[in-house]
Amino acid sequence: MKFRPLHDRVLIRRVDSEEKTVGGIIIPDTAQEKPMEGEVVAAGPGARNEEGVIQPLEVKAGDRVLFGKWSGTEVKLEGEELIIMKESDIMGVLV
């Protein structure tokens, strides 16, 4: 992919959610919520602190992360729906 986020921005691909509930009920696409879990596709170099030094990001390409339901900006790159958000919108990395 030919996209490089700037500063403390991160490019994320949503991970598909389960289409069934625990009880086995199949949820139609129209009733499903968008997943709040994704994979980092690309990350910027980091943000500058008060002294002007670049603080590197804690996430890197390939990390699985959790983020807020309304976080980021949805974009379509090369036919794929992705999200661009600041690193501060990410709640944590799944290990």
C-alpha angles and dihedrals in degrees: 000000000000102000129105118187117224130231112339096345122126129200112219134188113208116238114230114254127225115280092205132061122229088263092056099256112147113228116214119232092249093058098044121105118228110262118254092210127085149155122251108241097178138353133202124240095260142265127287118248126215092281092053094250117137112245107210118229121256093221126069137186111294097030117130109225141181119225139174121282094244098033125129137001121287115229135174114227122176090345094306126114110232137165128231115202142153117264089243089065090063112094098197150322120261111230 
